[in-house]
Amino acid sequence: QVQLVESGGGLVQPGGSLRLSCAASGNIFSIKAMGWYRQAPGKQRELVATITSSGSTYHADSVKGRFTIARDNAKNTVYLQMNSLKPEDTAVYYCGADQDFAGMDYWGRGTLVTVSS
């Protein structure tokens, strides 16, 4: 089992920045990749960014150049640095952990990001 706890969400003005954190615990050695997804009101959950255990990253086109995923292996934590935030970035952001590169096996409870003036 893997437990994931997100933090760092909140209210920010357009153009502002936030950093989300996802702390993993439990059977962390089974994790092959971790990622951030988001779900806006009335929309499906969408992939934002992923990072593998070797450090390879992927960012969705909608956030490329603005968001950066990173990890601190010593702290078992994955981060999502979000810059130049837009109102359309408003969503609940979820952290996921993938054990076999076949999709996320574990999810956190999510953290709300609201971009509004």
N, C-alpha and C positions, 0 to 999 in steps of 0.2 A: 504494500500500500504506500501511496505517496500523498502527502498533504501539501496543499498550496494555499498561501495566504497573500492576497494582494493588499497594497496600500499606496497612498499618494494621490488619490483622486481628489477632486474638488472643483470649485468654481474659478474660472480664469477668463480674462478678457480676450477678445480676438487679438492675435499677434503675440500672445503670452506663451509661457512655457510651463510644463509640469514634468515631473519624473515619477513614473510608476515603478513600484518594486514588487517582486514576487518571491517570497521566501519558501523554499522547498524543504520538506523534512520527511523522514521515513526511509523507504527503500530507494534513496536517491541514486544509488549506483546502477539501477535499472533504467534510468532515464537516458534516452538517446538524443532527444531534442526537447526544447521548450518553446512556447510561443505565446503571443498576445493576439487575442481576438476581440472584436467589439460588436455590440448589438445596440443599434439605435432604436428608439421607439417605433414600433410598427414595421421594423425591417428584420431581415434574417441576420444571424451572426455571421460576421465576415472576418477573414484572416487579415491581420495587420502586419505581423512580422514573426519570424522564427529564427532560432539559433540552435545549432547542433552542439553536441558535446565536444566536438573538435573546433568549434568556433565559427563555422560557416553560417552566414546569415542570409536571410531573404526579407525584403520589404515590399509590401504591396505598392503598386504604382501610385495609389492615392496618397501615400504618406512618404514616398521616396524623396529624400532630400530634406525632409522636415523631422521625421522620427528616426531614432536609432535604437536598435536592440543591442544589449550587451549583457555579459554575465560576470559574476565574481564567484569563482569556484570555491574559494576559501569560505565564503559566506553562504554558499548554496542559494544564491540569489540571482535573479534575472531582472534587468531593468529595461524600461522603455522611456527614453528621453524624447519628449515631445516639444518641438519648437514651432513657432509660427502657427499656432493653433487657429483653427477656423470654426465657425459655428457648426459646420457639418461634421466636425470631429466629436461632437457631443454624443456620448454613448456610455453604456456600461462596458468596461474593459475587463476581460477575463484572461487569466493566465492558465495555460494548459501544459501538460507534460506528456510526452510521447515515448513509449517504451520500445516500439518496433518499427518506427517510420511508416506506420499505417494509420496515422491519425491520433489525435490526442486521447489518452486513456484516463487522465485525471484532470479535473478542473477546480479552480478556486471559485469563491463565491462572487467575485467581481467587485470592481470599484467604479463609482460613477464619476465621469468627467463631464463637466458642463462648461461650454465655451459661449459666453454671452456678455454683452455690455450692459 
